[in-house]
Amino acid sequence: MHRLHRMFTLLLMLCLIVPLFPVSAATAAEPFAVIGISTSSNRTGAEFANVTVPVGGVISPNSTGVLIGLSHAVTDQAALRPRVTVQDSAGQDPGLNVNFSYYKTISLTLDSGFLKKNETYTVTIKGDPKPVLEGGVAIPSDVVVTFKTDDAPYYKMEYLQNATYPTLPSMTVLPFEAEAGSFVFQILTEWQNSREWTRSVKAVLTDEATGETVADATYQQGGVYKLNLPHSGRYVLTVAVASTDMEGGVAVNIGANELKLDDTYIPRLTTSLGKHFQLFDKARDITALIKPDAGVKQLHVYIDEEPYMENILNADRSMKKVVIDPAKLKDGLHTLTIAAESKTSNNVGGSVLGFYSEGHQTFTDMPRKHWASRQVEMLNMIGAINGRTATTFVPDAKVTREEFATMAAKTLGITATRPSPFYDVGPKRWAKPYIAAMAEQGWLVGEKVGSYMYFYPDRNISRAEAATILGRIHEIANSSANWSYYQSYSDFNTVPAWAQPSVAILTYNKWLSGQGDGKFHPNDNLSRAEAAAMLYKFLPF
């Protein structure tokens, strides 16, 4: 509409400059008129192309104000502004700010909040013969404009971030109240050091009264996600940043009908605990690494969502000593959460760290001083390797081809969707699903005999064969690197040609090593301890 109006104005100007027909007198200026009303909000541009209702019509109260469309642009804003007044149905001034726009509008906006529901507003422009509009046009007599609001629910959008930092903490708990219906969750892009960080965010939405989960998913940064609130009431939104560092955060928009937050302040603490999935193999004092901001009321430490230490912040803002001792935990993957309470609301901010603990000796023949103790303990912890008995590992025992395939598949967490391609891996073979999973990825290659492929699962696997499987996982076979530069063993010429690229490149990248004598011994059988050392490096710490 606005574009057509401008085109018509341009055509009219051309006609005035180069008349199409002779005129005997100057054309009279077009009289002033109010041409419509549009809602105004932080989601609607100021341009008056958004006119939706006539004067006197009913608009949604879901707005910070209205735009009144004029037939002429205002040229003397200072003179016209005091002549514009607004009253509600009780004759009171609702506090709307009066401004004017280049696009021939009067903008009436609130500093905060929305228009009232089921209300009638009256806008009066006091008449005066002084020209205040383009073309020397005046508003000589009073102009009265009325409009009404209906009872539609307010759709409110809140921008969430910490008051001190540009982003939320890596863990945020936010209670809120809203009406049933649409709930919008938007993860904003974070910029740091002139580089855009792409993050995924774990968000859980729960019913505060029942604890029932409404939504539980991982969302990508930059996306806008529409969820549904099943009923009106109170909910709790928990946001955790899937980041590799403790300082990572994210800014979030949330929107809902009649959205009400207890408080917009999100407490935050900075920590220097390092990256996720690090190994805690001895007691570690982390007290000095936790620094809450001024708005934090109290701090609590949780491990695996269970209280570990509560109320660690003293009255003088010093902290009780916080020591994470793996000897007090089961060996395995844990989640460390440091939660910060707000002084002003139930909002919670905090930091989350995933870590592995190792503080116990599982096998009597694998003391802590054994060179492969950590590797064996960690792989046993995640279920990738088992002992030969409940108390013995037998580290020097040889590994069969099916045992190595099983260890690798469990370490990598892969499963099969197709049957095994090998004739000698029958349906009753205990390792069949793991062999099938590795073969499906292209990481196991058998030998063709006649019309069938054979895997020879009972054969012991050599160091060269194991290295080649690792090479396939790392796609070394497709690498363009000149592996001939990476030869570092005195017996490299005894490495089979098909294994040389994998042995050379994996050794160069410190994934493989020799046996301490400068040799690789490619044709020796792989031991159980050696298999654990190879596969351990797939773990994420």
C-alpha positions in Angstrom: 0.0 0.0 0.0 2.8 2.4 0.9 4.6 1.6 -2.3 1.5 2.4 -4.4 1.0 5.6 -2.4 4.5 6.7 -3.2 4.1 5.9 -6.9 0.9 7.9 -7.0 2.7 10.8 -5.3 5.6 10.7 -7.8 3.1 10.7 -10.7 1.3 13.6 -9.1 4.5 15.6 -8.8 5.4 14.9 -12.5 2.0 16.1 -13.5 2.5 19.3 -11.4 5.9 19.9 -13.1 4.8 19.0 -16.7 1.0 19.4 -16.8 -0.7 17.0 -19.2 -3.5 19.5 -19.6 -3.6 23.3 -19.4 -4.5 24.6 -16.0 -5.9 28.0 -15.2 -5.2 28.2 -11.5 -2.9 26.5 -8.8 -4.3 23.2 -7.5 -5.4 23.4 -3.9 -3.5 21.4 -1.3 -4.9 18.1 -0.3 -6.7 18.3 3.1 -5.4 16.4 6.1 -6.9 13.1 7.0 -6.3 10.1 9.2 -6.2 7.0 7.0 -5.9 4.0 9.4 -4.4 2.3 12.5 -1.7 -0.4 12.8 -0.4 -2.2 15.8 3.2 -1.5 16.8 5.5 -3.9 18.6 9.1 -5.1 18.7 8.3 -7.5 16.0 6.7 -5.0 13.6 8.5 -2.4 11.6 7.5 1.2 11.8 6.5 1.5 8.1 2.8 2.1 7.8 2.4 -0.6 5.1 1.2 -2.7 8.1 -2.2 -1.0 8.4 -4.7 -3.6 9.5 -7.8 -1.9 10.8 -9.8 1.3 10.1 -10.1 4.1 12.6 -12.3 3.0 15.4 -11.6 -0.7 14.8 -10.5 -3.4 17.3 -6.9 -4.4 17.5 -5.0 -7.0 19.5 -3.6 -5.7 22.8 -0.4 -7.8 22.1 1.4 -4.6 21.3 3.6 -1.9 22.8 1.5 0.7 21.0 -0.1 1.8 17.8 0.7 3.7 14.6 -1.8 6.2 13.3 -1.5 6.7 9.6 -1.6 10.3 8.2 -2.2 11.6 4.8 0.7 14.0 5.1 4.2 13.8 6.6 4.8 15.9 9.7 7.3 18.8 9.1 7.0 20.6 12.4 7.2 17.9 15.1 7.9 20.2 17.9 4.8 22.2 17.3 2.5 19.2 16.8 3.7 16.9 19.6 2.1 18.9 22.5 -1.2 19.0 20.6 -1.5 15.2 20.7 -3.1 13.7 23.8 -4.2 10.1 24.7 -6.8 9.0 27.2 -8.2 5.6 28.3 -11.8 4.8 29.0 -11.4 6.3 32.6 -10.1 9.5 31.2 -6.6 8.8 32.4 -3.3 9.3 30.5 -2.0 5.7 29.7 1.6 6.9 29.4 2.0 6.4 25.7 5.0 8.3 24.1 4.2 10.5 21.1 6.6 10.4 18.1 6.4 11.0 14.4 7.8 9.0 11.5 9.0 9.8 8.0 6.3 7.3 6.8 3.5 9.7 7.7 2.6 8.2 11.0 2.1 9.1 14.6 3.7 6.5 16.8 2.2 6.0 20.2 4.3 3.5 22.3 4.8 2.3 25.8 8.3 2.2 27.4 7.4 -1.3 28.8 4.5 -3.6 28.8 1.5 -3.8 26.5 -1.7 -2.0 25.8 -4.5 -2.9 28.2 -7.1 -5.6 27.2 -10.7 -4.7 26.5 -9.8 -1.0 26.6 -10.9 2.0 24.5 -8.3 4.6 23.7 -9.0 8.1 22.5 -6.4 10.1 20.6 -7.0 13.9 20.2 -5.1 16.2 17.9 -5.8 19.7 18.9 -6.7 22.0 16.1 -4.5 25.0 15.1 -4.3 27.1 11.9 -0.5 26.9 12.0 0.9 24.7 9.1 2.7 21.6 10.6 2.4 19.2 7.7 4.1 18.8 4.3 2.9 21.2 1.6 2.1 23.8 4.2 -1.0 21.9 5.4 -2.5 22.7 8.8 -4.9 20.8 11.1 -7.3 23.6 11.7 -9.8 21.8 13.9 -9.7 19.1 16.5 -9.3 15.5 15.2 -10.4 12.6 17.4 -9.3 9.0 16.8 -10.6 6.1 18.9 -9.6 2.5 18.8 -10.4 -0.5 21.0 -8.4 -3.6 22.1 -9.8 -7.1 22.5 -8.9 -9.7 25.1 -6.4 -11.7 23.1 -3.5 -13.1 25.2 -0.2 -11.2 25.2 2.5 -13.0 23.3 5.7 -12.0 25.0 9.3 -12.6 23.9 12.1 -12.4 26.5 15.8 -12.2 25.7 17.7 -14.2 28.3 21.3 -13.5 29.2 23.4 -12.9 32.3 23.6 -9.3 33.5 27.4 -9.3 33.5 28.2 -11.5 30.5 26.7 -11.5 27.0 25.5 -15.1 27.3 23.8 -17.4 29.8 25.9 -19.8 31.9 26.5 -23.3 30.6 23.6 -24.4 32.8 20.5 -22.4 33.4 17.3 -23.2 35.3 14.5 -20.7 34.7 10.9 -21.0 36.2 8.2 -19.1 34.3 4.4 -18.8 34.0 2.5 -18.9 30.7 -0.8 -19.7 29.1 -1.4 -22.9 27.1 -0.3 -22.9 23.5 2.8 -22.0 21.5 6.2 -21.8 23.2 9.1 -20.5 21.1 12.7 -21.3 21.9 15.3 -19.5 19.9 19.1 -20.1 20.3 21.0 -17.0 19.2 24.4 -17.0 17.5 27.3 -16.3 19.8 30.3 -14.3 18.5 33.7 -14.5 20.3 37.0 -13.2 19.0 35.4 -12.3 15.7 34.5 -16.0 15.1 31.0 -17.5 15.1 30.7 -20.4 17.5 28.2 -23.1 16.5 26.8 -24.9 19.6 24.1 -27.3 20.3 21.9 -26.8 23.4 20.2 -29.4 25.5 16.8 -28.0 26.7 14.4 -29.7 29.0 10.9 -28.2 29.6 9.0 -29.6 32.6 5.7 -28.9 34.4 6.7 -27.3 37.7 3.7 -28.8 39.6 4.0 -32.4 38.4 7.6 -32.7 37.3 6.3 -34.2 34.0 8.6 -33.6 31.0 7.0 -31.6 28.3 10.0 -31.5 25.9 13.5 -32.9 26.1 15.8 -32.5 23.1 19.0 -31.1 21.8 18.7 -28.0 19.6 21.1 -26.4 17.2 22.3 -22.8 17.7 20.7 -20.3 15.4 17.5 -22.2 15.1 14.0 -21.2 16.1 12.0 -24.1 17.6 8.2 -24.1 18.3 7.0 -26.3 21.2 3.6 -26.5 22.8 2.6 -25.9 26.4 -0.3 -28.4 27.1 -2.0 -26.2 29.7 -1.7 -22.8 31.5 0.5 -22.7 34.5 4.1 -22.7 35.7 6.9 -24.5 33.9 10.7 -24.8 34.4 13.1 -24.5 31.5 16.6 -26.0 31.9 19.2 -25.2 29.4 22.6 -26.8 29.2 25.2 -25.8 26.6 26.8 -28.8 24.8 30.2 -27.1 24.8 33.7 -28.4 25.1 34.6 -25.7 27.7 33.2 -24.6 31.0 33.0 -20.9 30.0 30.8 -21.5 27.0 27.4 -20.0 27.1 24.5 -19.0 24.8 21.9 -16.3 24.5 18.3 -17.4 24.3 14.9 -15.9 23.3 11.8 -17.5 24.7 8.2 -16.5 23.8 4.8 -17.6 25.0 1.3 -16.2 25.6 1.1 -14.3 28.9 4.8 -15.1 29.6 5.9 -14.1 33.1 9.3 -14.6 34.5 10.0 -14.4 38.2 13.1 -12.4 37.5 15.2 -11.9 34.3 18.5 -12.1 36.2 20.4 -15.3 35.7 23.2 -15.9 38.3 26.6 -16.9 36.9 29.9 -18.2 38.1 33.1 -18.4 36.1 35.2 -21.6 36.5 38.5 -22.8 35.1 38.0 -26.5 35.3 39.1 -27.2 31.8 37.5 -29.3 29.0 34.8 -31.9 29.2 35.6 -35.6 29.6 38.9 -35.1 31.4 40.2 -37.8 33.7 40.2 -37.5 37.4 42.5 -40.2 38.7 43.5 -38.5 42.0 41.9 -36.1 44.4 41.6 -32.5 43.0 41.0 -29.3 44.9 38.8 -27.0 42.7 37.9 -24.4 45.3 40.1 -21.6 43.8 38.7 -22.3 40.3 35.1 -21.3 41.2 34.3 -17.6 41.1 30.6 -16.5 41.6 29.4 -13.0 40.5 27.9 -10.5 43.0 24.3 -11.6 42.4 24.9 -15.2 43.6 23.3 -16.1 46.9 24.6 -19.6 47.4 26.5 -22.4 45.7 26.0 -26.1 45.6 28.0 -29.0 44.1 26.3 -32.0 42.6 27.8 -35.2 41.1 25.4 -37.1 38.8 22.6 -34.9 40.0 23.1 -36.0 43.6 24.3 -33.6 46.3 28.1 -33.7 46.8 28.6 -30.5 48.8 25.9 -28.0 49.6 26.1 -24.3 50.8 29.8 -23.9 50.0 29.6 -20.1 49.9 30.3 -18.5 53.3 28.8 -15.3 54.6 32.0 -13.4 53.8 31.9 -14.7 50.2 34.8 -17.1 50.8 34.2 -20.8 50.0 34.5 -24.1 51.8 37.1 -26.4 50.4 35.8 -28.4 47.4 37.8 -31.6 46.6 36.7 -34.1 44.0 38.1 -37.4 45.1 37.7 -40.3 42.6 38.3 -42.8 45.4 34.8 -41.9 46.7 33.2 -42.4 43.3 32.6 -45.4 41.1 35.1 -45.6 38.2 33.3 -44.2 35.1 31.7 -41.2 33.5 30.2 -38.6 35.8 28.7 -35.1 35.6 29.9 -32.4 37.9 27.5 -29.5 38.4 28.1 -26.3 40.3 24.8 -24.6 40.8 24.4 -20.9 41.7 21.3 -19.6 43.5 20.1 -16.1 42.7 19.6 -13.5 45.5 16.4 -12.3 43.9 14.5 -15.3 42.5 14.4 -19.0 41.9 16.5 -18.7 38.8 19.6 -20.9 38.8 22.8 -20.6 36.8 25.8 -22.9 36.9 28.6 -24.8 35.2 28.5 -28.4 34.1 31.5 -30.7 33.4 31.6 -34.3 32.2 34.5 -36.2 33.6 35.9 -39.7 34.1 37.0 -40.9 37.4 39.5 -43.7 38.0 40.4 -44.5 41.6 40.0 -48.3 42.0 41.9 -51.4 40.9 39.6 -53.9 39.3 42.0 -56.7 38.4 44.6 -58.2 40.6 47.1 -58.7 37.7 46.8 -55.0 36.6 48.3 -53.0 39.4 48.2 -49.2 39.1 51.9 -49.2 38.1 51.3 -51.4 35.1 51.9 -49.4 31.8 48.4 -50.3 30.6 46.5 -50.0 33.9 44.6 -46.8 33.0 43.7 -48.0 29.5 42.4 -51.3 30.8 40.5 -49.8 33.7 38.8 -47.2 31.5 37.8 -49.6 28.7 36.5 -52.1 31.3 34.5 -49.2 32.9 32.7 -48.5 29.7 32.1 -52.2 28.9 34.5 -52.4 26.0 36.8 -54.9 27.6 36.1 -57.6 30.1 38.5 -59.6 32.4 39.1 -63.3 31.8 37.6 -63.7 35.3 36.0 -61.2 37.7 39.5 -60.4 39.2 42.0 -61.1 36.5 42.6 -59.5 33.1 45.6 -61.6 31.8 47.2 -58.7 30.0 49.8 -60.7 28.0 47.3 -63.2 26.6 46.8 -63.2 22.8 43.8 -61.6 21.2 41.8 -63.3 18.4 40.4 -61.5 15.4 36.8 -61.7 16.7 37.9 -60.5 20.2 39.6 -57.4 18.7 36.6 -56.7 16.5 34.3 -56.9 19.5 36.6 -54.6 21.6 36.7 -52.0 18.8 32.9 -52.1 18.1 32.1 -51.6 21.8 34.6 -48.8 22.2 33.2 -47.0 19.2 29.6 -47.7 20.2 28.5 -49.0 16.8 25.8 -51.5 16.0 25.0 -53.5 12.9 22.0 -52.9 10.6 22.9 -55.7 8.2 24.0 -59.4 8.7 27.6 -60.4 8.7 29.0 -60.9 5.2 31.4 -63.7 6.3 30.7 -67.4 5.7 32.5 -68.5 8.8 30.7 -66.1 11.2 27.5 -68.0 11.7 24.3 -67.0 13.5 25.4 -68.7 16.8 28.8 -67.0 16.8 29.0 -64.9 20.0 30.8 -62.0 18.3 28.6 -62.0 15.2 26.9 -58.6 15.9 30.2 -56.8 16.5 31.9 -58.4 13.5 28.9 -57.4 11.4 29.0 -53.8 12.7 32.7 -53.4 11.9 32.3 -55.0 8.5 29.3 -52.7 7.7 31.5 -49.7 8.2 34.2 -51.2 5.9 36.7 -51.6 8.7 36.9 -55.4 8.5 37.9 -57.1 5.2 38.0 -60.9 4.9 39.5 -63.3 2.4 37.5 -64.6 -0.6 37.7 -68.3 -1.0 35.7 -69.6 -3.9 32.3 -67.9 -3.7 32.5 -67.0 0.0 34.2 -64.4 2.2 36.0 -65.7 5.3 37.0 -63.8 8.4 38.8 -66.5 10.4 37.5 -65.2 13.7 39.5 -67.7 15.8 42.9 -66.7 14.5 45.1 -64.6 16.6 45.3 -61.0 15.3 48.8 -59.6 14.5 50.0 -56.1 15.3 50.0 -55.3 11.6 46.4 -56.5 11.2 45.2 -54.5 14.2 47.1 -51.4 12.9 45.4 -51.8 9.5 41.9 -51.9 11.1 42.7 -48.7 13.0 43.9 -47.2 9.7 40.6 -48.0 8.0 38.7 -46.3 10.9 40.9 -43.2 10.4 40.5 -43.5 6.6 44.2 -43.6 6.1 43.7 -45.8 3.0 42.1 -42.8 1.4 44.7 -40.3 2.7 46.9 -38.4 0.2 49.7 -38.1 2.8 53.1 -39.3 1.7 53.4 -42.0 4.4 56.9 -43.0 3.2 58.3 -40.0 5.2 56.9 -41.4 8.5 58.9 -44.6 8.6 60.5 -44.8 12.1 61.1 -48.5 12.9 64.2 -50.4 12.1 62.1 -53.4 11.0 59.7 -51.3 8.9 60.7 -53.3 5.8 59.1 -56.4 7.5 55.7 -54.7 7.7 53.4 -56.1 5.0 52.9 -53.6 2.2 49.1 -53.5 2.9 49.8 -52.4 6.5 52.7 -49.9 5.8 50.5 -46.7 5.4 48.6 -47.4 8.6 51.6 -48.3 10.7 53.6 -45.3 9.4 50.9 -42.6 9.7 49.5 -43.8 13.0 53.0 -44.0 14.5 53.7 -40.4 13.3 50.5 -39.2 15.0 51.4 -41.1 18.3 48.6 -43.5 18.0 50.9 -46.5 17.7 54.3 -47.2 19.2 56.9 -50.0 19.1 58.0 -52.3 21.8 60.8 -50.3 23.2 63.6 -51.7 21.0 63.0 -49.4 18.1 61.0 -52.1 16.3 57.3 -52.5 15.5 57.3 -56.4 15.4 54.4 -56.3 12.9 53.9 -60.1 12.7 53.8 -60.6 16.5 50.4 -61.5 18.0 48.6 -58.6 19.6 48.3 -58.9 23.4 45.2 -57.9 25.4 47.1 -55.0 27.1 48.3 -53.8 23.6 44.7 -53.9 22.3 43.5 -51.8 25.2 46.3 -49.2 24.6 45.3 -48.9 20.9 41.6 -48.6 21.5 41.9 -46.3 24.6 42.8 -43.4 22.4 39.3 -43.4 20.9 37.9 -42.2 24.2 37.2 -38.4 24.3 39.7 -37.2 26.9 
